[in-house]
């Protein structure tokens, strides 16, 4: 935590006997020691599962003693040293207005899901003196179903390599009748092929998407809303298209919620992220051009003129060729969760995702949350990895934002191992800086 607060300025205020002291607190956790920083009096918590121990107020604001019985050693953490490192003119938190925080995160792919991260942040900040609102985000990929309520149904369909996988979808009542909500990430996503070889990345197919749409219609769905993000496929939607074409086309009206605005041929740019080798990129180019011509010939629609057709390796474009309507995934989720008004109520908005790069600037969740933040609110963006040029482009647009890379601050191994802990530490450090 020392590094997380490296930029905190602890200035001695004018006048005698300042009351608001600032302490460095060391905890022993077996093979390692952790350091936290706190105003006194404030809660001090060990980092083992976010246990909390509330410090008692004392008249002269003295720190607790090492091995104080109020800070028990059960659970693996033991208080070993408290050292005064500075003072602040800022009053203790109990004397301040309650800040209104919104913590809204997308997934940290390969490390922690948005749902799990938000759950752990909820546990960490449960007793903080603030109004804390939390929300797991999705713009069409992993976690898309978390924004909706309804009956969860599972179906066995082909995964990205043709093997059977169990994929969920929701049946949600609406004014348009019973809507089946699903996402390609649950069908042909990374959970089913977390580390594809270059050959697997090239050969993965989207047949299961077509099968799940058909299964939902058989079970009574009167329309489909499908999130198109988080796929491991780059097949241009061929598998999905052929399954649905053999069945006579889309069985019900279908909205396709995408997380990017790239065109159909632009799906090629995301292939390397899915571990398609550079040597195979010309094959992806040829495949997409061939499918563009096929969809035009068979369906009478040039999908290249549509925004969003390249989402999910081209699955979005294939569904559009069959009559699906392409929509903004974040807009769909934002409307469902009433995000605009929740962002507007917050004095500090904290958001982020696993990797921030130029693809994030194309309308992914972090960017869209930032666009909702008003001029009077603070914006903190926390990401696992950050592409420096992309971060600079973001901050050129949002000059008042603060951008933090967990890997730069804590190191790659620690950032991936203790993601939720480090996110919480950065948030706490940021809030302390705002009081200085």
Secondary structure in CASP SS format (residue, H / E / C, confidence):
PFRMAT SS
TARGET T0000
AUTHOR 0000-0000-0000
METHOD secondary structure of the structure
MODEL  1
X C 1.00
X C 1.00
X H 1.00
X H 1.00
X H 1.00
X C 1.00
X C 1.00
X C 1.00
X C 1.00
X C 1.00
X C 1.00
X C 1.00
X C 1.00
X C 1.00
X C 1.00
X C 1.00
X C 1.00
X C 1.00
X C 1.00
X C 1.00
X E 1.00
X E 1.00
X E 1.00
X E 1.00
X E 1.00
X E 1.00
X E 1.00
X E 1.00
X E 1.00
X C 1.00
X C 1.00
X E 1.00
X E 1.00
X E 1.00
X E 1.00
X E 1.00
X E 1.00
X E 1.00
X E 1.00
X C 1.00
X C 1.00
X C 1.00
X C 1.00
X E 1.00
X C 1.00
X C 1.00
X C 1.00
X C 1.00
X C 1.00
X C 1.00
X C 1.00
X C 1.00
X E 1.00
X C 1.00
X C 1.00
X C 1.00
X C 1.00
X C 1.00
X C 1.00
X C 1.00
X C 1.00
X C 1.00
X C 1.00
X C 1.00
X C 1.00
X C 1.00
X C 1.00
X C 1.00
X C 1.00
X C 1.00
X C 1.00
X C 1.00
X C 1.00
X C 1.00
X C 1.00
X C 1.00
X C 1.00
X E 1.00
X E 1.00
X E 1.00
X E 1.00
X E 1.00
X E 1.00
X E 1.00
X E 1.00
X E 1.00
X E 1.00
X C 1.00
X C 1.00
X C 1.00
X C 1.00
X C 1.00
X H 1.00
X H 1.00
X H 1.00
X C 1.00
X C 1.00
X C 1.00
X E 1.00
X E 1.00
X E 1.00
X E 1.00
X E 1.00
X E 1.00
X E 1.00
X C 1.00
X C 1.00
X E 1.00
X C 1.00
X C 1.00
X C 1.00
X E 1.00
X C 1.00
X H 1.00
X H 1.00
X H 1.00
X H 1.00
X H 1.00
X H 1.00
X H 1.00
X H 1.00
X H 1.00
X H 1.00
X H 1.00
X C 1.00
X C 1.00
X C 1.00
X C 1.00
X C 1.00
X E 1.00
X E 1.00
X E 1.00
X E 1.00
X E 1.00
X E 1.00
X E 1.00
X C 1.00
X C 1.00
X C 1.00
X C 1.00
X C 1.00
X C 1.00
X C 1.00
X H 1.00
X H 1.00
X H 1.00
X H 1.00
X C 1.00
X C 1.00
X C 1.00
X E 1.00
X E 1.00
X E 1.00
X E 1.00
X E 1.00
X E 1.00
X E 1.00
X E 1.00
X C 1.00
X C 1.00
X C 1.00
X C 1.00
X C 1.00
X E 1.00
X E 1.00
X E 1.00
X E 1.00
X E 1.00
X E 1.00
X E 1.00
X E 1.00
X E 1.00
X E 1.00
X E 1.00
X C 1.00
X C 1.00
X E 1.00
X E 1.00
X E 1.00
X E 1.00
X E 1.00
X E 1.00
X E 1.00
X C 1.00
X H 1.00
X H 1.00
X H 1.00
X H 1.00
X E 1.00
X C 1.00
X C 1.00
X C 1.00
X C 1.00
X C 1.00
X C 1.00
X C 1.00
X C 1.00
X H 1.00
X H 1.00
X H 1.00
X H 1.00
X H 1.00
X H 1.00
X C 1.00
X C 1.00
X C 1.00
X H 1.00
X H 1.00
X H 1.00
X H 1.00
X H 1.00
X H 1.00
X H 1.00
X H 1.00
X H 1.00
X H 1.00
X H 1.00
X H 1.00
X C 1.00
X C 1.00
X C 1.00
X C 1.00
X E 1.00
X E 1.00
X E 1.00
X E 1.00
X E 1.00
X E 1.00
X C 1.00
X C 1.00
X E 1.00
X C 1.00
X C 1.00
X C 1.00
X C 1.00
X C 1.00
X C 1.00
X H 1.00
X H 1.00
X H 1.00
X H 1.00
X H 1.00
X H 1.00
X H 1.00
X H 1.00
X H 1.00
X C 1.00
X C 1.00
X C 1.00
X C 1.00
X C 1.00
X C 1.00
X E 1.00
X E 1.00
X E 1.00
X E 1.00
X E 1.00
X E 1.00
X C 1.00
X C 1.00
X C 1.00
X C 1.00
X C 1.00
X C 1.00
X H 1.00
X H 1.00
X H 1.00
X H 1.00
X H 1.00
X H 1.00
X C 1.00
X H 1.00
X H 1.00
X H 1.00
X C 1.00
X C 1.00
X C 1.00
X H 1.00
X H 1.00
X H 1.00
X H 1.00
X H 1.00
X H 1.00
X H 1.00
X H 1.00
X H 1.00
X H 1.00
X H 1.00
X H 1.00
X H 1.00
X H 1.00
X H 1.00
X H 1.00
X H 1.00
X H 1.00
X H 1.00
X H 1.00
X H 1.00
X H 1.00
X C 1.00
X C 1.00
X C 1.00
X H 1.00
X H 1.00
X H 1.00
X C 1.00
X C 1.00
X C 1.00
X C 1.00
X C 1.00
X H 1.00
X H 1.00
X H 1.00
X H 1.00
X H 1.00
X H 1.00
X H 1.00
X H 1.00
X H 1.00
X H 1.00
X H 1.00
X C 1.00
X C 1.00
X C 1.00
X E 1.00
X E 1.00
X E 1.00
X E 1.00
X H 1.00
X H 1.00
X H 1.00
X H 1.00
X H 1.00
X H 1.00
X H 1.00
X H 1.00
X H 1.00
X C 1.00
X H 1.00
X H 1.00
X H 1.00
X H 1.00
X H 1.00
X H 1.00
X H 1.00
X C 1.00
X C 1.00
X E 1.00
X E 1.00
X E 1.00
X E 1.00
X E 1.00
X C 1.00
X C 1.00
X E 1.00
X E 1.00
X C 1.00
X H 1.00
X H 1.00
X H 1.00
X H 1.00
X H 1.00
X C 1.00
X C 1.00
X H 1.00
X H 1.00
X H 1.00
X H 1.00
X H 1.00
X H 1.00
X H 1.00
X H 1.00
X C 1.00
X C 1.00
X C 1.00
X C 1.00
X C 1.00
X E 1.00
X E 1.00
X E 1.00
X E 1.00
X E 1.00
X E 1.00
X C 1.00
X E 1.00
X E 1.00
X C 1.00
X H 1.00
X H 1.00
X H 1.00
X H 1.00
X H 1.00
X H 1.00
X H 1.00
X H 1.00
X H 1.00
X H 1.00
X C 1.00
X C 1.00
X C 1.00
X E 1.00
X E 1.00
X E 1.00
X E 1.00
X E 1.00
X H 1.00
X H 1.00
X H 1.00
X H 1.00
X H 1.00
X C 1.00
X H 1.00
X H 1.00
X H 1.00
X H 1.00
X H 1.00
X H 1.00
X C 1.00
X H 1.00
X H 1.00
X H 1.00
X H 1.00
X H 1.00
X H 1.00
X H 1.00
X H 1.00
X H 1.00
X H 1.00
X H 1.00
X H 1.00
X H 1.00
X H 1.00
X H 1.00
X H 1.00
X H 1.00
X C 1.00
END
